[in-house]
Amino acid sequence: MVNLAKALEKEGIATFRFDFAGNGESEGSFAYDTYWRKADDLQAVIEHFSRESRAISTVLRHSKGGDVVLLYALKYLDISAVFNIFGRYDLKRGIKERIGKYSMEKIKQDGFIDIKNRT
């Protein structure tokens, strides 16, 4: 992402990079958060730049952030383009370790899973 930001900057395109709280170089505690909450966090970043008279027209993210920007674009409708680099497509990976061994079966059976009670 650093190399991509530098390449875009060489072409005269301003960029900014950030990590969600508790990820990468960002402060804060890592927590299993919802994608919608992270979309709201992204909106706070975009609002900050808007207050500084710096309009954001395009958002580029990767991995989990790729999913977040898709939700953001759906919810807020204020950016003209989204680039999703290596977004997650198979959420089965890591499910067992994060929410339990039988979680995928429970989701298939009931259509949802109770994360709070881990049923």
N, C-alpha and C positions, 0 to 999 in steps of 0.2 A: 504494500500500500504506500510505503514511503517513496519508492521508486516511481510509482504511478503518479503520485502527487507532484513530484519533481518534474516529471515529463509534461504534465498538464500545465504546470507553472511556466515552463519554457515556452509553451505555446500561447502564453498570455491568459491562461485560465486560472483564476484564483481558486484555491482549495483550502479546506480545513479538515483536520482529522480529529476524532475523539474516540475514546473507549467508554462504554457504558460503565456505571459505578462498579468498582471492584474487579474490573477486567483490564487486562493489559497494564498500561501505565496510569490508569485512573485511580483516584482515591476512592475510599468507601469500601463497604463490605460486599463481597460477592454473595448473591442470593439467587435461588431459583425463582426468577421473576416471570411475570407473564409477558408475552410478546406485546400485548396492548399497552401495558405500563411502559415498556421500553419505547413504544411508538410515541407515547406522551412525553417521555424524556427527550426524544428527538425533537418533538415540537417545541419544547422549551429552548433547545439549542437554536433552532431556526428562528424562533421569536427573538432571541438575544441578538442574532445577526440582523434581523429586520429593524430592531430598535436602533442599531448602529448604522442604518441606511445601507445595509449590504443584503441585497435580495438573494435568496437561494432559489435556483431554478431547477437544479438537478441534484439527486442524491445517489451516491454510489456506495455500496456496502458489500461485505462478503460474509460468508458463514451465517451464523445466527442473525447478524445484522441485516443480511439480505432479506430474510423473512420479515424483519421489523420494518424495513422501508416499504415493503409491499403493503403491509397493514397501514402504515403511516399514510401512504399515497391514497389508499382507499378511504381512510377516515377524514383526512384534512383537505384533500383536493387543492393544495396550494403549490405544488411543484409540477413542472412540465415533463420531467423525465426521471426514470429510475433505472439504474444499472445494478443488476444483481449478479455478483461474481461468486460462484460456488455457494449458492444458497443451499440450505439443507433440503433434501428431498425424501430422505428415508428416516423418519423419526424413530424407528425401532432401535437404532443404535443408541445405546446409553440409557434406554428406558429402564431396563432391568436394574442397573446400578442406581438410578436416580429415584425410581418410584416403586420398585418391587418386581419380583420374579414373574408374577402372574398378571401384571398390569395390562399387557396387550390382549390377553384372553378376556379380561374383564371389560376392556374397551370394546372389543368385538361383540361381547355378550350384551352389555348394557348400553353401549353407545357413549359412555363417559367413564371417568374414574374419579373417585373421591380422594384427592391428594391429601387433604387435611387429615383424614382418618386412615389413609393408606389401605383402603379396602379393595 
